[in-house]
Every structure is written in C-alpha cells, then in structure tokens.
Amino acid sequence: MTITTAQIRGARGLLNWTQQDLSERTDISATSIGAIENGQTMPRESTLQAFRKAFEDAGVEFTSGDGVRKKDMKVDFY
C-alpha cells in the first residue's frame, strides 16, 4: 500500500514532527518534502517508502482512506 500526501502530513502531525524532522530521518530535503506535501512534486516510490519506514519506526501505522494512527504499544506479559 502506498501512502498519500494527506497521510504524510497526518503522520507528521501525530508525531509533532516538522518537515525538517522528517528530512533528518529520511535524508530527503525539507524543501522536497514541502513540495510533495503541497502537490507540487510527484514523489518517487522510493521516497514514499523512506517516509513510510521513518513513520512506522516511530510508531505510526497507516490505515485505509488516508488514515493514520499511533500503533497500539500494548505489551502482554505471560
């Protein structure tokens, strides 16, 4: 599943990340991130994968319909 620009903005919001924060975690310039989020540039699949990995590593999961949410960090003890 590919992610949308709305999900990128939403995931940044959940994590309280700036475009610069995402840039530092993906090695993609903040200027490029801004252009992608504003629809000025169509991102490569590799760029979307880098975004997805950074967000998922930080505890975000992507849902259908442009959705994002924090992963349930529930720990079960046995």
Residue pairs with C-beta under 8 A, 6 or more apart in sequence:
1 62
2 45
2 48
3 11
3 48
3 51
3 52
3 62
4 66
5 36
5 37
5 39
6 66
7 62
7 66
7 67
7 68
8 22
8 33
8 36
8 37
8 51
9 37
10 66
10 67
10 68
11 17
11 51
11 55
11 60
11 62
11 68
12 18
12 19
12 21
12 22
14 60
14 68
14 69
14 70
15 21
15 55
15 58
15 59
15 60
17 58
18 30
19 30
19 33
19 34
19 37
20 30
22 28
22 30
22 33
22 51
22 54
23 29
23 30
23 33
25 54
25 58
26 47
26 50
26 51
26 54
27 50
28 47
28 50
28 51
32 41
32 47
35 41
36 42
36 43
36 47
43 51
52 62
55 62
55 68
56 62
59 70
59 71
59 73
60 68
60 69
60 70
60 71
61 68
61 69
61 70
61 71
62 68
63 69
